[in-house]
Amino acid sequence: MFDTLKTRYTRWQRYSRTIKELDGLSNRELADLGISRSDIQRLAREATR
């Protein structure tokens, strides 16, 4: 049970960090990476898998 909680917490941290980093980029920087603002949450979810 503890391992499951630890895994979920680690995934949540990675998700939050990814959202924060991508959200901090300008629209131009995101466009250079081929990312739109609407893709940020999806990409953050994918990063946690």
Rosetta constraint file for C-alpha pairs under 8 A:
AtomPair CA 1 CA 5 HARMONIC 6.48 0.50
AtomPair CA 2 CA 6 HARMONIC 6.13 0.50
AtomPair CA 3 CA 7 HARMONIC 6.06 0.50
AtomPair CA 4 CA 8 HARMONIC 6.18 0.50
AtomPair CA 5 CA 9 HARMONIC 6.06 0.50
AtomPair CA 6 CA 10 HARMONIC 6.10 0.50
AtomPair CA 7 CA 11 HARMONIC 6.18 0.50
AtomPair CA 8 CA 12 HARMONIC 6.11 0.50
AtomPair CA 9 CA 13 HARMONIC 6.17 0.50
AtomPair CA 10 CA 14 HARMONIC 6.25 0.50
AtomPair CA 11 CA 15 HARMONIC 6.06 0.50
AtomPair CA 11 CA 48 HARMONIC 5.32 0.50
AtomPair CA 11 CA 49 HARMONIC 7.93 0.50
AtomPair CA 12 CA 16 HARMONIC 6.06 0.50
AtomPair CA 12 CA 48 HARMONIC 7.74 0.50
AtomPair CA 13 CA 17 HARMONIC 6.05 0.50
AtomPair CA 14 CA 18 HARMONIC 6.07 0.50
AtomPair CA 14 CA 44 HARMONIC 7.83 0.50
AtomPair CA 14 CA 47 HARMONIC 7.43 0.50
AtomPair CA 14 CA 48 HARMONIC 6.28 0.50
AtomPair CA 15 CA 19 HARMONIC 6.22 0.50
AtomPair CA 15 CA 44 HARMONIC 5.15 0.50
AtomPair CA 15 CA 45 HARMONIC 6.25 0.50
AtomPair CA 15 CA 47 HARMONIC 6.97 0.50
AtomPair CA 15 CA 48 HARMONIC 6.10 0.50
AtomPair CA 16 CA 20 HARMONIC 6.12 0.50
AtomPair CA 16 CA 44 HARMONIC 7.73 0.50
AtomPair CA 17 CA 21 HARMONIC 6.10 0.50
AtomPair CA 18 CA 22 HARMONIC 6.07 0.50
AtomPair CA 18 CA 44 HARMONIC 5.53 0.50
AtomPair CA 18 CA 47 HARMONIC 7.74 0.50
AtomPair CA 19 CA 23 HARMONIC 5.79 0.50
AtomPair CA 19 CA 40 HARMONIC 6.45 0.50
AtomPair CA 19 CA 41 HARMONIC 6.65 0.50
AtomPair CA 19 CA 44 HARMONIC 6.04 0.50
AtomPair CA 20 CA 24 HARMONIC 6.13 0.50
AtomPair CA 21 CA 25 HARMONIC 6.90 0.50
AtomPair CA 22 CA 30 HARMONIC 7.68 0.50
AtomPair CA 22 CA 40 HARMONIC 6.66 0.50
AtomPair CA 23 CA 37 HARMONIC 7.63 0.50
AtomPair CA 23 CA 40 HARMONIC 7.43 0.50
AtomPair CA 25 CA 29 HARMONIC 5.90 0.50
AtomPair CA 25 CA 30 HARMONIC 6.34 0.50
AtomPair CA 26 CA 30 HARMONIC 6.27 0.50
AtomPair CA 27 CA 31 HARMONIC 6.06 0.50
AtomPair CA 27 CA 36 HARMONIC 7.61 0.50
AtomPair CA 27 CA 37 HARMONIC 7.59 0.50
AtomPair CA 28 CA 32 HARMONIC 6.18 0.50
AtomPair CA 29 CA 33 HARMONIC 6.47 0.50
AtomPair CA 30 CA 34 HARMONIC 6.21 0.50
AtomPair CA 30 CA 35 HARMONIC 5.01 0.50
AtomPair CA 30 CA 36 HARMONIC 6.21 0.50
AtomPair CA 30 CA 37 HARMONIC 7.55 0.50
AtomPair CA 31 CA 35 HARMONIC 5.49 0.50
AtomPair CA 31 CA 36 HARMONIC 6.46 0.50
AtomPair CA 35 CA 39 HARMONIC 6.27 0.50
AtomPair CA 35 CA 40 HARMONIC 7.47 0.50
AtomPair CA 36 CA 40 HARMONIC 7.07 0.50
AtomPair CA 39 CA 43 HARMONIC 6.07 0.50
AtomPair CA 40 CA 44 HARMONIC 6.10 0.50
AtomPair CA 41 CA 45 HARMONIC 6.20 0.50
AtomPair CA 42 CA 46 HARMONIC 6.23 0.50
AtomPair CA 43 CA 47 HARMONIC 6.14 0.50
AtomPair CA 44 CA 48 HARMONIC 6.63 0.50
AtomPair CA 45 CA 49 HARMONIC 7.05 0.50
